Amino acid sequence: MKRATSQLHEQYEVLIHDHQKQLPVEPELIKRAALLTLAYEKAPACSLAVVLFDDVQMRRLHQTYLNLDEPTDVLAFNLDEDYPDEDGRLDGLDRGSDEKSPPLLGDVFVDVEQARRQSRDYDHGVKRELVILVSHGVLHLLGYTDDDERGRGEMLTKSELVAEHDWLTSLLSRTD
């Protein structure tokens, strides 16, 4: 397992930015959720950021970009609207200043307060809900949509598969 996780860290870069104070969140849990989603989807080498927000911050973002004055659980912003292309490549994406860095795929924003509410609604821990939301956001970056029942179901199934992975079990079993 150690070799496999080392390969994930070489192929993918996940940056975590925690801009909220409502809930202590273990960055490694968020990083692993994103890495596993990328690996399950056999995504090309890439870099992405996961940003943790509270309701106020997420409401502002939701209003600014989707003209909806309410918080939401997760928003994803892909840096290349043409991804994925026919070949599933990220050729058009920015590598930043370091040519050795994987191309930047996009940003996932997660509302931790909404995650807490949803964890109660779905009767599971808030950590599990955060994993599901991070995975859901990464799937959006990879081109998945949840505009209909079929898309929502497919994304939920994939996100729950990530949440069940052994690599996350020890982190999820810690007290919420």
N, C-alpha and C positions, 0 to 999 in steps of 0.2 A: 504493500500500500504506500509505503514511504516513497518508493521510486515513481509510482504513478502520480502522487501528489506533487512531487518535484517537477515532473513533466508538465503538469497543469500550470504551475507557477512560471515555468519557462515560456509556455505558449501564450498564456493570457496574463494580463495585468489588470487588477481590480483595485481601484482607489476608493477608500471609504471616507466620507466627509459627514461627521455627525454635528449638525447645526441645531440640535434641539436639546432641551433640558428636562423633558417630561418623563423620560424612561431611560435608565442605563441600558445600553446595548453593547454586546460583545462584538467588536469589529470582525473577529475571526469567523463568527457565525455568518455574518452578511457576506463576507468575502467567499467563504466556501459555497454558499448558496449560488452566488453568481458563477463561480468557477465550475461547479457541477452542471449547471444549466448549459453553459457554453460547451462543456465536454460532451454531455448527452446529445446535444444538437450537432456535434462535430463541426462547430464553428471554426472558421479560419482564425489564425493568430490575431488577437485584437486586444485593445485596452478599453476599459470603460470605467465610469465613476458611479458609485451609489451614494446618494445624498439623503440623509435622514432629516426630516423636517417635522415640525409640529403642525397643528391645525391652522394656526394663523399664517404661517409661512406657505403651507400647501394651498390654502384658500387664495392667497395672493397670486401664486403661480398659476393656479387653475383659472383665475379671473383674467390674468394677463394673456395667457396663451389659448384658452378655450372659451373665454367669455362666460364662464360659469362661476357665480359667486358662492361657492361652497367648497369645503375641503373634499378631497378624494383620496383613495387609498394609495394609488401609485400612478405616476406619470413617467413616460419614457420619451426621450428626445434623441432620435437618430441623427447623427451628423451627416449622413449621406442618404437622401431620400431615394436614391436609386438602388440602395442595397436592400436585399440581396439581388445581384444581377444574375443573368442566366447561368453563370459559372459559379455562383456563390462566393465571389471574391470581394475583397474590400479594397481593391486597387485605387479607388478614387478618394480614399480617406486620408486625412492628414496624419503623418507620423510624428508631428511635433518637431522639436529641434534635434532630436536624437534619431538618426536613421535606423538604429538598432532596436528602437522601441516598436512594439506592434502598433498598427494603425488604430486610431481612436474610433471606436464604434459609436459611442454616445453616452448619455447620462440617464440614470434611473433615479427618480425621486420617490421616497416612501414616507408616508405620514404615519409616525409611530403611534400617535393618539388614535387614529382610525384603526390601525392594526390592533391596538388593545381592545377597542370596541368590538371589532370583528372576531377577535379570538373568543370573546365572551359569547357572541352570537352563534359561533360555530362550535363552541364547547371544546376548545383545545387551547394550548398555551400560546402566549403572545409571541414567544420565540418561533414557534411553528408558523404562526401567521406571518411574521416578518420574512421567514424563508420563502413562503409561498408568494408573498408580494414581490420580493426581490426577483425570484425566478420568473414571475409573470412579467415584470418590467423588462428583464433581459430577453424574454421571448418576443416581446414587442420590438426590441431593437433588432432582433433577428428576422423580423418580417411577419410575425404572427399577428393576427387581428382577432378581436373578440366582439365583432360587430353583430354576430348572430349566435344562436344557441350552439351550433356545431363548433364554431371557433372558441367560444367560452369554455365549452366542455373539453376540447382538446388541450387548451392552455391549462385548465385546472388539473387535468390528468397528469400532464407533464410536470407541473409545479409540485403536485403532491408526490410524484415519483422522486423528485429531488429531496423533498422533506423527509422521505423514508430512507434515504441513503445512509449506510453505516457510518460514513465519514462525518455525518452531522449528529448521529444518535447521542454521542457523549455530550455534545454541546446543548442539545435539546433537552436532555434529561436533567440538566441542572435546574434548580428552582427558578421559576419565572418571577 
